[in-house]
Amino acid sequence: MKTSHKLIRFGAFFALSFFIVGFSPSSLGTSFKKIMADGFAIESPDQNVSSEAFLLTNSRNGQPLENYLLYLIDTSTSTLVDVIKSDEAGEMEADALVDGKEYRIRIVRADTDSGAVKLAEEKMYLHQPDDLPTTIETYVEREATHINVPILMQDPELPNGCEITTLTSALNHYRLKVSKTTMADDYLPKSSFTFKNGKRFGPDPHQAYAGDPRKENGGWYVFAEPIVEASKGIIDSKSSRLIAENVSGSTQEEILSYTDRNIPVIVWVTLDLSPPVTSGGWYIEETGDFHPSYSNLHSVVLDGWEDGNVYVMDPLKGRVSYPEKMFFDSYQAMGSQAVIVRR
């Protein structure tokens, strides 16, 4: 009986190796070694073998691809050697690859049916042991995404608090319970105006909010870095594992890559995406440089994309959409300021 069991297993393995489409994605991340475990082994040839780390990225934007399966096929025998699954960083590792051997690679999403494996485009890989991961690129089209962060209006409590309101919406999206007023009163770095020799002095908006967001005529605005500081304050106080990052300077493609991964982005634009308008201003306390103030600065949460339109949570309007070019033109005109909160 033992011999017949081995023959049956050998036949099953042969069929699996020869017909890749027969390998079901229900075995997500299951390695060849695990498939061959439980009492059945094949003698390894006298060859040098080593493992290899792979990094799977989207050639469209260079971002890592999570939840994809990479099939490694021995080119000389057409047998399936390993199937590995990419993690959230796009990383995966294959075991027992023969040094100097060529392999064919097929990449499919983990949640697609097995027929996709047979149709997937092949790439060639020559195994040479290396301490650095081997980057494998594949092109993945952008898909419609709607994150739908909570709609949170800044009025009436925070007539000039769009930035802290959008941050609160992003935090609430991750179920971190805090109110916009608590964030504005207790966590937002703020600095009041002073007057010296007939001149008005105030903070650098890259360091603190100018005035008080609760005041209609005494509040101005703040840029990305103090919003990150406010984020970290509440995250630490709640012992949360969320991470806040200043991603200012990111390109349009880089910003949209966050929504690809269901990460909402706080973006600085203008009201109605009109050209920036400056009126008056103040002198920066630390440097004495004059800062011309924006009269139509605004911030929103970018939380979706579909068919060339972006979807945002606007703390003055609710959920609205704009053509992506118009939106990103305004983003760039306001200095490409952006913040993300992610797990």
C-alpha positions as CSV (number, residue, x, y, z in Angstrom):
1,M,0.0,0.0,0.0
2,K,2.8,2.4,0.9
3,T,4.3,2.0,-2.6
4,S,1.0,2.6,-4.4
5,H,0.5,5.8,-2.3
6,K,3.9,7.0,-3.4
7,L,3.1,6.3,-7.1
8,I,-0.2,8.2,-6.8
9,R,1.6,11.1,-5.2
10,F,4.3,11.1,-7.9
11,G,1.7,11.1,-10.6
12,A,-0.2,14.0,-9.1
13,F,3.0,16.0,-8.7
14,F,4.0,15.3,-12.3
15,A,0.6,16.6,-13.5
16,L,0.9,19.6,-11.3
17,S,4.3,20.5,-12.6
18,F,3.5,20.0,-16.2
19,F,0.2,21.8,-16.2
20,I,0.5,25.0,-14.2
21,V,-3.1,25.9,-14.7
22,G,-3.9,22.9,-12.5
23,F,-2.2,24.6,-9.5
24,S,-5.1,26.3,-7.7
25,P,-4.7,29.7,-6.1
26,S,-6.5,28.3,-3.2
27,S,-3.0,27.2,-2.1
28,L,-2.1,30.9,-1.6
29,G,1.6,31.2,-0.7
30,T,2.1,27.5,-0.4
31,S,5.6,26.6,-1.4
32,F,6.7,23.6,-3.5
33,K,8.5,22.2,-0.4
34,K,5.2,22.1,1.6
35,I,3.3,20.5,-1.3
36,M,5.9,17.7,-1.3
37,A,6.0,17.2,2.5
38,D,4.4,14.4,4.5
39,G,6.6,11.5,3.7
40,F,7.4,11.9,0.0
41,A,10.7,13.4,-1.1
42,I,12.7,13.7,-4.3
43,E,16.4,13.4,-4.1
44,S,18.0,16.7,-5.0
45,P,20.6,16.7,-7.7
46,D,24.2,17.6,-6.8
47,Q,23.7,21.3,-7.5
48,N,24.2,24.5,-5.5
49,V,20.9,25.9,-4.4
50,S,19.9,29.1,-2.6
51,S,16.9,31.2,-1.8
52,E,16.0,34.5,-3.5
53,A,14.0,37.5,-2.4
54,F,11.8,39.2,-5.0
55,L,10.2,42.7,-5.0
56,L,7.1,43.0,-7.1
57,T,6.3,46.5,-8.4
58,N,3.9,48.1,-10.7
59,S,5.8,49.4,-13.8
60,R,3.1,52.2,-14.1
61,N,4.2,53.9,-10.9
62,G,7.0,51.9,-9.3
63,Q,4.8,51.1,-6.3
64,P,4.8,47.6,-4.6
65,L,2.1,45.2,-5.5
66,E,0.5,43.3,-2.6
67,N,-1.5,40.0,-2.8
68,Y,0.0,38.7,-6.1
69,L,1.2,35.2,-6.8
70,L,4.5,34.6,-8.5
71,Y,4.9,31.2,-10.3
72,L,8.4,30.0,-10.9
73,I,8.8,27.4,-13.6
74,D,11.9,25.5,-14.5
75,T,12.6,26.5,-18.1
76,S,14.4,23.2,-19.0
77,T,11.7,20.9,-17.7
78,S,8.5,23.1,-17.6
79,T,7.9,22.0,-14.1
80,L,6.5,24.2,-11.4
81,V,9.2,24.9,-8.8
82,D,7.5,27.4,-6.4
83,V,4.5,29.7,-5.9
84,I,5.0,32.6,-3.6
85,K,2.7,35.5,-2.5
86,S,3.7,39.1,-2.2
87,D,3.2,40.9,1.1
88,E,2.1,44.5,1.7
89,A,5.6,45.7,0.8
90,G,5.5,43.7,-2.5
91,E,8.1,41.3,-1.1
92,M,8.3,37.5,-1.3
93,E,11.0,34.8,-1.1
94,A,11.6,31.6,-3.0
95,D,13.5,28.6,-1.6
96,A,15.9,26.1,-3.2
97,L,16.5,27.7,-6.5
98,V,19.4,26.2,-8.5
99,D,22.3,28.6,-9.0
100,G,22.8,29.6,-12.7
101,K,19.5,28.0,-13.7
102,E,16.9,29.9,-15.8
103,Y,13.3,30.1,-14.7
104,R,10.1,31.4,-16.3
105,I,8.0,33.7,-14.2
106,R,4.2,34.2,-14.4
107,I,2.4,36.8,-12.2
108,V,-1.3,36.9,-11.4
109,R,-3.5,38.4,-8.7
110,A,-4.0,36.0,-5.8
111,D,-7.8,36.3,-6.1
112,T,-8.1,35.4,-9.8
113,D,-9.1,31.9,-11.0
114,S,-6.5,29.4,-12.0
115,G,-7.1,30.0,-15.8
116,A,-5.3,33.3,-15.4
117,V,-2.0,31.6,-14.7
118,K,-2.0,29.9,-18.1
119,L,-2.7,33.3,-19.8
120,A,-0.3,35.3,-17.8
121,E,2.7,36.9,-19.7
122,E,6.0,35.2,-19.0
123,K,9.2,36.8,-17.8
124,M,12.6,35.2,-17.7
125,Y,14.8,35.0,-14.6
126,L,18.3,33.7,-14.3
127,H,19.0,32.8,-10.7
128,Q,22.2,34.3,-9.3
129,P,22.4,34.5,-5.4
130,D,22.3,38.1,-4.3
131,D,21.8,39.8,-0.9
132,L,19.5,42.4,-2.5
133,P,16.0,41.5,-3.7
134,T,15.4,41.0,-7.4
135,T,12.9,43.5,-8.6
136,I,10.2,42.1,-10.9
137,E,8.0,44.7,-12.7
138,T,4.5,44.1,-14.1
139,Y,2.0,46.6,-15.5
140,V,-1.3,46.9,-13.6
141,E,-3.9,49.4,-14.7
142,R,-5.4,51.8,-12.2
143,E,-8.8,50.5,-11.0
144,A,-11.7,52.6,-9.7
145,T,-11.3,53.2,-5.9
146,H,-13.7,54.7,-3.5
147,I,-12.3,54.8,0.1
148,N,-15.2,56.8,1.4
149,V,-13.7,58.5,4.5
150,P,-16.3,59.9,6.9
151,I,-17.8,63.2,5.8
152,L,-16.9,65.8,8.4
153,M,-17.8,69.5,8.0
154,Q,-15.6,72.2,9.5
155,D,-18.5,74.6,10.2
156,P,-19.8,76.0,12.5
157,E,-17.1,75.3,15.1
158,L,-14.0,75.7,12.9
159,P,-14.7,78.3,10.2
160,N,-11.0,78.3,9.3
161,G,-10.1,74.8,10.3
162,C,-10.2,72.8,7.0
163,E,-6.8,71.2,7.6
164,I,-7.5,69.9,11.1
165,T,-11.0,68.8,10.0
166,T,-9.7,66.8,7.1
167,L,-7.1,65.2,9.3
168,T,-9.8,64.2,11.8
169,S,-11.8,62.6,9.0
170,A,-8.7,60.5,8.0
171,L,-8.2,59.5,11.6
172,N,-11.8,58.5,12.0
173,H,-11.6,56.5,8.8
174,Y,-9.2,54.2,10.8
175,R,-11.6,54.2,13.7
176,L,-9.4,56.4,15.9
177,K,-12.2,58.2,17.8
178,V,-11.5,61.9,18.2
179,S,-13.4,65.1,17.4
180,K,-12.3,67.9,15.2
181,T,-12.5,70.4,18.0
182,T,-10.3,68.2,20.3
183,M,-7.8,68.0,17.5
184,A,-7.9,71.8,17.0
185,D,-7.7,72.7,20.7
186,D,-5.3,70.1,22.1
187,Y,-3.1,68.8,19.3
188,L,-2.8,71.4,16.5
189,P,0.4,73.5,16.9
190,K,-0.8,77.1,16.9
191,S,0.7,80.5,17.4
192,S,-0.9,84.0,17.8
193,F,-0.1,87.1,15.9
194,T,1.9,89.9,17.6
195,F,2.6,93.5,16.5
196,K,6.0,95.3,16.6
197,N,6.7,98.7,15.1
198,G,3.5,98.6,13.1
199,K,4.2,95.2,11.6
200,R,2.3,92.0,12.2
201,F,4.3,89.0,13.1
202,G,3.1,85.4,13.0
203,P,4.3,81.8,12.6
204,D,5.7,80.0,9.6
205,P,2.7,78.0,8.4
206,H,5.2,75.1,7.9
207,Q,5.6,75.1,11.7
208,A,2.4,76.2,13.3
209,Y,-1.2,77.3,12.5
210,A,-1.5,81.1,12.3
211,G,-4.1,82.3,14.7
212,D,-7.1,80.2,15.9
213,P,-9.2,78.0,13.5
214,R,-12.3,78.6,15.7
215,K,-12.3,82.3,14.8
216,E,-13.9,83.6,11.6
217,N,-11.5,86.6,11.3
218,G,-8.6,85.5,13.5
219,G,-7.7,82.2,11.9
220,W,-5.6,81.5,8.8
221,Y,-4.0,78.2,7.8
222,V,-1.3,75.7,8.3
223,F,0.8,73.5,6.0
224,A,1.6,69.8,6.1
225,E,4.3,69.3,8.8
226,P,2.2,70.7,11.7
227,I,-0.7,68.5,10.6
228,V,1.7,65.5,10.9
229,E,2.7,66.7,14.3
230,A,-0.9,66.9,15.4
231,S,-1.4,63.4,14.0
232,K,1.5,61.9,15.9
233,G,0.2,63.6,19.1
234,I,-3.2,61.9,19.1
235,I,-1.8,58.6,17.7
236,D,0.7,58.5,20.6
237,S,-1.9,59.4,23.2
238,K,-4.2,56.6,22.0
239,S,-1.4,54.1,21.7
240,S,-2.4,53.6,18.1
241,R,-0.3,51.9,15.5
242,L,-1.2,54.4,12.8
243,I,1.5,56.2,11.0
244,A,1.3,59.8,9.7
245,E,3.7,61.0,7.0
246,N,4.4,64.3,5.2
247,V,4.4,63.3,1.5
248,S,4.6,66.8,0.2
249,G,6.4,67.1,-3.2
250,S,4.9,63.8,-4.4
251,T,3.9,63.6,-8.1
252,Q,0.4,63.1,-9.3
253,E,1.1,59.4,-9.9
254,E,2.6,59.0,-6.5
255,I,-0.4,60.6,-4.8
256,L,-2.8,58.4,-6.7
257,S,-0.8,55.3,-5.8
258,Y,-1.8,55.9,-2.2
259,T,-5.5,55.7,-3.2
260,D,-4.6,52.6,-5.2
261,R,-3.7,51.1,-1.8
262,N,-6.8,52.5,0.0
263,I,-4.8,55.2,1.8
264,P,-6.6,58.5,2.0
265,V,-4.5,61.6,1.3
266,I,-4.9,65.1,2.8
267,V,-4.2,67.5,0.0
268,W,-3.8,71.3,-0.1
269,V,-5.6,72.9,-3.0
270,T,-7.7,76.1,-3.4
271,L,-11.4,76.8,-3.0
272,D,-13.1,75.5,-6.2
273,L,-9.6,74.8,-7.6
274,S,-9.3,78.4,-8.7
275,P,-5.9,80.0,-9.1
276,P,-4.2,80.9,-5.8
277,V,-4.9,84.4,-4.5
278,T,-2.8,86.3,-2.0
279,S,-3.9,89.3,0.0
280,G,-1.9,90.9,2.8
281,G,0.2,88.7,5.0
282,W,2.6,88.8,8.0
283,Y,6.2,88.7,8.9
284,I,7.6,85.3,10.0
285,E,8.7,85.6,13.7
286,E,11.9,83.6,13.4
287,T,13.2,85.0,10.2
288,G,11.6,88.4,9.6
289,D,10.7,87.3,6.1
290,F,7.3,88.5,4.8
291,H,4.8,85.8,4.1
292,P,2.0,86.8,1.6
293,S,-1.1,85.1,2.9
294,Y,-3.5,83.0,0.7
295,S,-7.1,84.0,0.8
296,N,-8.5,80.9,-0.9
297,L,-6.3,78.1,0.5
298,H,-8.2,74.9,1.3
299,S,-7.6,71.3,2.1
300,V,-9.6,68.2,1.3
301,V,-9.2,64.4,1.7
302,L,-8.5,62.6,-1.6
303,D,-10.3,59.3,-1.2
304,G,-11.1,58.0,-4.6
305,W,-10.5,57.8,-8.4
306,E,-12.6,56.6,-11.3
307,D,-12.4,57.2,-15.1
308,G,-10.1,60.2,-14.9
309,N,-12.0,61.9,-12.0
310,V,-10.8,62.2,-8.4
311,Y,-13.2,62.0,-5.4
312,V,-12.7,64.1,-2.3
313,M,-14.2,64.7,1.1
314,D,-14.4,68.5,1.2
315,P,-15.1,69.9,4.7
316,L,-17.2,72.7,3.2
317,K,-19.2,70.7,0.6
318,G,-19.1,67.0,1.5
319,R,-18.2,64.5,-1.1
320,V,-17.5,65.9,-4.5
321,S,-15.5,64.9,-7.6
322,Y,-13.2,66.9,-10.0
323,P,-11.3,66.1,-13.2
324,E,-7.9,64.8,-12.0
325,K,-5.9,67.3,-14.1
326,M,-7.7,70.3,-12.6
327,F,-7.3,68.9,-9.1
328,F,-3.6,68.2,-9.5
329,D,-3.0,71.6,-11.1
330,S,-4.3,73.2,-8.0
331,Y,-2.3,70.9,-5.8
332,Q,0.9,71.9,-7.6
333,A,0.0,75.6,-7.5
334,M,-0.3,75.4,-3.7
335,G,3.2,73.9,-3.4
336,S,2.3,70.2,-3.6
337,Q,1.5,69.8,0.1
338,A,0.1,66.5,1.2
339,V,-0.2,64.2,4.3
340,I,-1.1,60.5,4.6
341,V,-2.3,58.5,7.6
342,R,-1.9,54.8,7.2
343,R,-1.7,51.6,9.1
